[in-house]
Amino acid sequence: MATGIIKSGICGFTITVKALSEDRQNVMLEISSDCPNYQKIAQELTEVDAFKEMFNKLHTGRVYEVFAKYSPHPSCPGLSGILKTIEVAAGLALEQNASISITKE
């Protein structure tokens, strides 16, 4: 099982993603968050085909489809966090932290 914990930023919301794949393709998802938009996403996004998510054109996968339906904030890092967690669960990437650091001068 792969677990991703995404701290979204100024909104203060956290998204936790648990992803499990027994066949290295189909990934079961358990998403939890204090964000009301991600609570809706969690209800609908419970299983994905990792190959379709990782190897199709950008913005065409199921994760993007559900995210676009419920999230009004396109720069939310939760989207990429979910995809990275799916990738690791399916064995398509190694476990590694990722981060975004923003400053203004």
C-alpha positions in Angstrom: 0.0 0.0 0.0 1.2 3.5 -0.8 0.1 6.5 1.3 0.3 10.1 0.2 -0.3 13.0 2.6 -0.8 16.3 0.8 -0.9 19.6 2.7 -2.6 21.9 0.2 -1.3 25.3 1.4 -3.0 28.4 2.5 -6.5 26.8 2.7 -5.1 24.6 5.5 -6.7 21.4 4.2 -4.9 18.0 4.2 -5.6 15.2 1.8 -4.7 11.6 2.7 -4.6 9.1 -0.1 -4.2 5.3 0.5 -3.7 3.3 -2.7 -3.4 -0.4 -3.1 -2.8 -2.5 -6.2 -2.6 -6.2 -6.2 -2.0 -6.6 -9.9 0.2 -3.5 -10.5 -2.5 -2.0 -12.7 -5.9 -1.6 -11.0 -5.6 0.6 -7.9 -8.1 0.8 -5.1 -8.2 4.3 -3.5 -9.2 5.6 -0.1 -9.1 9.4 0.0 -9.9 11.4 3.1 -9.8 15.1 3.7 -11.2 18.0 5.7 -11.7 19.8 2.4 -15.4 19.5 1.3 -14.4 19.3 -2.4 -12.1 16.3 -1.7 -14.9 14.6 0.3 -16.9 14.6 -2.9 -13.9 13.4 -4.9 -13.3 10.6 -2.4 -16.9 9.3 -2.8 -16.5 9.0 -6.6 -12.8 8.1 -7.0 -12.4 4.7 -5.4 -10.7 2.7 -8.1 -8.6 3.6 -11.2 -6.5 1.9 -13.9 -3.0 3.1 -13.3 -1.9 2.5 -16.9 -4.7 4.7 -18.2 -3.9 7.4 -15.6 -0.1 7.4 -16.3 0.1 6.7 -20.0 -2.8 8.7 -21.6 -2.6 12.3 -22.6 -2.6 15.0 -19.9 -6.1 15.8 -18.5 -7.8 12.7 -20.0 -7.7 10.3 -17.1 -10.4 9.4 -14.5 -8.5 11.4 -11.8 -8.6 14.6 -13.9 -12.2 14.0 -14.8 -13.4 13.7 -11.2 -11.1 16.5 -10.0 -12.6 18.8 -12.7 -16.1 17.9 -11.6 -15.6 18.9 -7.9 -12.7 21.1 -7.4 -12.9 24.9 -8.2 -9.2 25.3 -7.6 -7.0 24.1 -10.5 -3.7 24.7 -8.8 -4.5 22.5 -5.8 -1.6 20.1 -5.3 -4.0 17.3 -4.3 -4.4 16.3 -7.9 -0.7 15.6 -8.5 -0.5 14.0 -5.0 -3.2 11.5 -5.8 -1.5 10.7 -9.2 1.9 10.2 -7.6 0.4 7.9 -4.9 -1.3 5.8 -7.6 1.9 5.6 -9.5 3.8 4.3 -6.5 1.0 1.8 -5.6 1.1 0.3 -9.1 4.9 0.0 -9.1 5.4 2.6 -11.8 7.5 4.9 -9.7 9.6 4.6 -6.6 8.5 6.0 -3.2 10.0 9.5 -2.9 8.8 12.8 -1.3 7.8 15.6 -3.6 7.3 19.2 -2.6 6.4 22.7 -3.8 8.1 25.7 -2.1 6.8 29.1 -2.9 8.3 32.5 -2.0 7.5 36.0 -3.0 10.1 38.8 -3.2 
